């Protein structure tokens, strides 16, 4: 029997990232941005929110190291991301995304609703190269914790020296 209801439109979400390597004098050494792959776990979290009005483990904008917190992880592998990913291939560093912003949609949708999160990594003990990244919700500072929302390749890769910090921005539009 054919379903009497037909949905002609789908909800879509796109994501972007931006990573900047900052020298101690405040100058930008590297500035890389690109698109990401939305992961099935992230879509499940979003669907759960739409269905129930709450995220499993807490609110997505809760900015504490408790369930519901949002972390960005960076890793050292350049395997192509897939929607079925559940973690980064080789996670190296993780930071709590602490500053958020939201731009609502306009009537008639000339502007899509957009969510942005910001974070930073301090000076590392040794230099390293970031080649992948992802946002994790319902997460903690523990490696591979939480539900992966998206996964992206950092291309070209960025190297953080011992005298440099990283600034990270992730943006999602519906």
PyMOL commands that set and color helices and strands:
alter all, ss='L'
color gray80, all
select helices_A, chain A and resi 40-52
alter helices_A, ss='H'
color red, helices_A
select strands_A, chain A and resi 14-23+28-35+37-38+71-75+91-96+99-103+114-121+128-137+147-160+164-173
alter strands_A, ss='S'
color yellow, strands_A
deselect
rebuild
show_as cartoon
